[in-house]
Amino acid sequence: MADALTKADILRPLHWKPVGTFLEQTLRSKLREIGMLRLMPKMLALIAVQRQAAASRSTRPLRREQHGITGGEPT
């Protein structure tokens, strides 16, 4: 019974690097295979800009609400 695997053994990662590093290496190898590694910095920059724009949109009020034009009667 000493050779039996426990649930913790099965769930333990096979490497000590953070998951992000492993995923990044996997992505790089796949991109290299299809010849797109050259485009990666541009794609990452575009993704970062899109995420930042989406995040700032979600924290700002809508323009109508910002100026008090919400369709209700003024109080």
C-alpha positions as CSV (number, residue, x, y, z in Angstrom):
1,M,0.0,0.0,0.0
2,A,3.0,2.3,0.3
3,D,3.1,2.7,-3.5
4,A,-0.5,3.9,-3.8
5,L,-1.0,7.5,-4.9
6,T,-3.0,9.8,-2.7
7,K,-5.3,12.6,-4.0
8,A,-2.6,15.1,-3.0
9,D,0.0,13.3,-5.1
10,I,-2.3,13.4,-8.1
11,L,-3.1,17.1,-7.8
12,R,0.4,18.2,-7.0
13,P,1.9,20.1,-10.0
14,L,4.7,18.3,-11.9
15,H,6.9,21.4,-12.0
16,W,7.9,24.1,-9.5
17,K,7.5,27.1,-11.8
18,P,4.4,29.3,-11.5
19,V,1.5,28.3,-13.8
20,G,1.8,31.5,-15.7
21,T,5.4,30.7,-16.7
22,F,4.4,27.2,-17.9
23,L,1.5,28.6,-19.9
24,E,3.7,31.3,-21.4
25,Q,6.2,28.7,-22.5
26,T,3.5,26.6,-24.0
27,L,2.0,29.6,-25.9
28,R,5.5,30.6,-27.2
29,S,6.2,27.1,-28.5
30,K,2.8,27.0,-30.2
31,L,3.3,30.4,-31.8
32,R,6.7,29.5,-32.9
33,E,5.3,26.4,-34.6
34,I,2.9,28.5,-36.6
35,G,5.4,31.2,-37.3
36,M,3.7,34.0,-35.3
37,L,6.2,34.6,-32.6
38,R,7.2,37.8,-34.4
39,L,3.7,39.2,-34.0
40,M,3.4,38.4,-30.3
41,P,4.7,41.7,-28.8
42,K,2.2,43.6,-31.0
43,M,-0.6,41.3,-30.0
44,L,0.2,41.5,-26.3
45,A,0.3,45.3,-26.5
46,L,-3.1,45.4,-28.2
47,I,-4.6,43.0,-25.6
48,A,-3.2,45.1,-22.8
49,V,-4.7,48.3,-24.3
50,Q,-8.1,46.6,-24.8
51,R,-8.2,45.3,-21.3
52,Q,-7.3,48.7,-19.8
53,A,-10.0,50.4,-21.9
54,A,-12.6,47.9,-20.8
55,A,-11.6,48.2,-17.2
56,S,-11.8,52.0,-17.3
57,R,-15.2,51.9,-19.1
58,S,-16.6,49.6,-16.4
59,T,-15.6,52.0,-13.6
60,R,-16.9,55.2,-15.1
61,P,-20.6,56.1,-15.1
62,L,-22.4,56.4,-18.4
63,R,-22.2,59.8,-20.0
64,R,-26.0,60.2,-19.6
65,E,-25.8,59.5,-15.9
66,Q,-22.8,61.7,-15.4
67,H,-24.7,64.7,-16.7
68,G,-28.0,63.9,-15.0
69,I,-29.9,62.9,-18.1
70,T,-31.4,59.7,-16.8
71,G,-35.0,60.2,-18.0
72,G,-36.5,61.0,-14.6
73,E,-37.9,64.3,-13.3
74,P,-35.5,66.6,-11.5
75,T,-35.9,66.7,-7.8
